[in-house]
Amino acid sequence: MSKSTNNLFEITPQVLLKAYACGIFPMAEGSDDPALYWIEPEERGVLPLDQVHVARRLAKTIRSVPFEIKIDTDFESVISGCAEAAPGRRKTWINRRIHDLYSALFEQGHCHTVEAWQDDQLVGGLYGVHLGGAFFGESMFHRCRDASKISLIYLVARLRAGGFQLLDSQFITNHLRRFGAIELDRTEYHTALEAALVCDGDYYSLAESASPETVLQLVSQTSNTGCSTA
């Protein structure tokens, strides 16, 4: 994995988008570290949108509608939730600079959320960056069982409906492997990224009120419909 500091110049949302288009993303060593580093893994995690696996138990849970799923309603709470300490994760890479940069991207329409709500409380969700037909998943969190998993499935359905070609997970975890995530080497990833960037993914193509059955049907489709460049 290549890593380089970027404290020599100011990072703006526009610089950040250009970095994503080149296959690079920023991280901090910890929430108290003001420095940011450009990261370019030799092996890049992706979740193929036409090969996502939904366990039978999770599908049953989705059909039971345990959460109200919303999009883009409370970015600040989502990124703050992602920055919280959690079992197996004592520290976070989301520092103040990361928080401010992605908040700015959200205001510009380049960052989106999927949110799981229960009894008017945010109990899980995720956020990521939208560029062309690529979605770069940044982080997810949960305070209730399955909240982040269900948010991920709803994200995949939304990307499928909107003609996206790439769901970048940056790194692979055992959690993501269960959903079908794979690793691409740097050359393979750049080929996939270049193809996705010329597409015009529509994050809002899927109705927010889409039924669980519609979501599961979208995710279970085994062929992609191609991308729109309009």
C-alpha positions, 0 to 999 in steps of 0.5 A: 500500500502506498501512503504519502502525506498531504500537509504541503497544500490545502485539501479542498473538496475539488482536490478530494474528488480529483484524488478519487478519480485517480484511485486515491483516498485520504485517511488519518492515523487517528481522530487526534492526528491533524495530518492526512495521508493519501492511500492507494492500496496495492489490492483494492476492495470492491463489492461487485454489484451483480454478485452480492450475497444476502444471507437467508436470515438477513433477507428475512430480517429485511422483510420484517422491516425493523428499521425505517431506511432514509437517505441523505437526511442527517449526514452529520450524525452518520459521520459522527456515528462512524467515528465512534469507538466500537467493539474491536475498534478503539480508535477511528481514522475520521479526524476533524479535517476528514469530517469537514471535507466530507461534510462539504462534499455532502453539501455539494451533492457528492457525498451520500448516506443510507440511514437506519432509523428506529423509533425516531433514533438513528441506529446505523448507517453508512456514507460514501462519495459519488463520482460518475458511476462509482460509489466509494464507500467510506464507513458504516456503523451500527447501534442495533443488530443488522442496522449497518448490514441492512443499510449496505443492502439498501445501498446496493439496491440503490446503486443497481437501480441508478446504473452505477458500475463500481462499489469501492470498499477500499479494503476487505474485511471478513464482514464484507467478504460475506457479502461477496467483496473481492480484491482487485490489483491496482491495474484491475481496479483502475480499469474498473474505475475508468469504466465507471467514471464515464457513467452517470449514476443516479443515486436518487433513481430508487424511490426512498419508499421502495419495498423490502421485496423490491430492494431484495430483487434488485440486489439478487439480479445477476446481470448489470444493465449497463451505464448511462452517459447522458 
